Amino acid sequence: MAARIVREEGVRSLYRGVLAASLRELSYSSLRFGLYEPIKKTLGATDPKNTPFYKKVLAGLSAGSFAAAVASPTDLLKIRA
């Protein structure tokens, strides 16, 4: 399949969409990881050993949801590239 694509469209066609996919992944991952701790602290988690599990889950869900909402437009770019 890759050989057919290279033959018909050229080598560059194998990398079409890589920039958009990288942009999406960088924005999503950096937001998700970067927001987790601040959200956890906002929920009242001060001591990592004594933080209830539900606060960690809620912080992870919140960070992931926000990051997904921000990164979703770049998914559209990835699909159309």
N, C-alpha and C positions, 0 to 999 in steps of 0.2 A: 504494500500500500504506500509506504513512504517513497519507494523507488518510483512508483507511478506519479505521485505528486511532484517529485523533483523533476521527473521527465516532462511532465505537462506544464508545471507552473514555475519551476526553478527552486533553487535551494532556499531562497529568502521566504518562500511561502510556508516553509516548515516553522518559521518563527513569527508568523503573523499572529498578533494578539498577545505576544509575550509581554510587551510593555504594559498593556491594559491589565493583564493578569497580575503582573508584579505590582502595579499601582494599587490594585484592589487589595492584594494580600498585605502590602506594607501599611496601607491605611487601616485596614481591619485589625490586623495583629497589634499594631502600635497603639491604637485606641483601646483595644480590649485589655491589653496588659497594663497600659498606662492609667486606665481609669479604675482598675480593680482596687488598688490600695486606697485611693481617696474616697471611693464609695464605701468601702469597708469601714474606714474611719468615720465617715458621716453617719453610718449606722450604729456607731458607738463601740466599735471594736478597737480597743487600745492595746490589749495584751494578746499576742498571737497564741499563746498556750491556752488561754482561758476564753477565747472567742468562741461563741456557740457556732455549731456547724451551720445552722440555718442562716446566720448572718453572712457566712462565707459563701453559701449558695446564692443568697439574694444579691450579694455584691457581684458575683460572677455572672448571674443572669442579667443584672442591670447593665454591667459593662459590655457584655456580649450583645445584648439587644441594641444598645446605643451604637456600638461599633457596626453592627449589621445594617442598621438604618442609614448610617452615614456612608457605608461602603457599597450599598446596593446600586447606586447609579453607576459605579465603576464596573459592576457586573454587566450592565447593559452595554457599556463600551467594549468589554471583553467579548461579548457575544457578537457584536456587530463588526468587530475588527477583522 
